[in-house]
Amino acid sequence: MTSLVSVVAQISRVLLGKERQVRLAVSGLVAGGHLLFEDLPGMGKTTLAEALARSFDLDFRRVHFTSDLLPADLTGIRLFDQNQGAFRFEPGPLFAQVLLADEINRASPRTQSALLEAMAAGRVSVDGTSHPLPQPFFVIATQNGLDQSGTAPLPESQLDRFLMRLSLGFPDREAERALLAGEGLALAELHALLSPQQLLEEQQRCRQQHASAALLDYVLDLVAQSRQAGPGTGTLAGNGAALSPRAAQALLQAGRAWSLIEGRDFVKPDDIQAVFAAVCEHRLDGGAPQGAEDALCRPLLEAVDGLR
């Protein structure tokens, strides 16, 4: 059993009946991406985020986003040190290897923009000075559905910075019975299976996963199909947006991570299909879910597979 498979197995003992979602989340971190969890309250989003941090022995901080949260509450501020007679920078919670941004869609656009810079560039700017963030650095954000009070949709530019959008959903009856019977692991019982340095090494291995010319063509066919459907045409992707070159890169990287967890050193179309909805659905629907978690992705897969 590889270390990554062990991580998936351990976290799946905390979130019973959710192995596929756990595998996707681990794939996202191995691919070096940020994760967005969207669900009703109480589904285990926060539990999964903390379980991921514990399993990789990552420095973890949680910030509950509210309408009055300021950018400086995330990035940190400059304070005057009377002993030294000079200003010094006091880092905020962004300076953690894993930041759990809880209920991110309750924050103001200014605060969301501060987070966007950190996600995109791996650094923050305070009073004109740039401060690098620790490595590895991940944002694991949660948001409630837009029908919940006090929420606002994330801008498409910020949605695009999340490698994957995941939804846990309700557990099946047997998994929920096991949860009620206390058969799962508690967070306090989790132990680190990989160090941060080992995670960085797995990320390097992920980037080296072989993708054949035929596999690249398959990815290109998928993104081309989304562009062919186009906004408002009523075909395939319906009112969805076309997939960008960044989306194509994200899809390939996530497929590489999935294949690595599967124990292979090359990517297959099955790997791309496994991560396609998680990587692309929120880019196609612009943050407004269309019902099923693969409502827009499934027709694209079916169309491309039908042409091959």
Secondary structure, 3 states (H helix, E strand, C coil): CCHHHHHHHHHHCCCCCCHHHHHHHHHHHHCCCEEEEECCCCCCHHHHHHHHHHHCCCCEEEEECCCCCCHHHHHEEEEEECCCCEEEEEECCCCCCEEEEECHHHCCHHHHHHHHHHHHHCEEEECCEEEECCCCCEEEEEECCCCCCCCCCCCHHHHCCEEEEECCCCCCHHHHHHHHCCCCCCHHHCCCCCCHHHHHHHHHHHHCCECCHHHHHHHHHHHHHHHHHCCCCCCCCCCCCCCCHHHHHHHHHHHHHHHHHCCCCECCHHHHHHHHHHHHHHHHCCCCCCCCCCCCHHHHHHHHHHHC
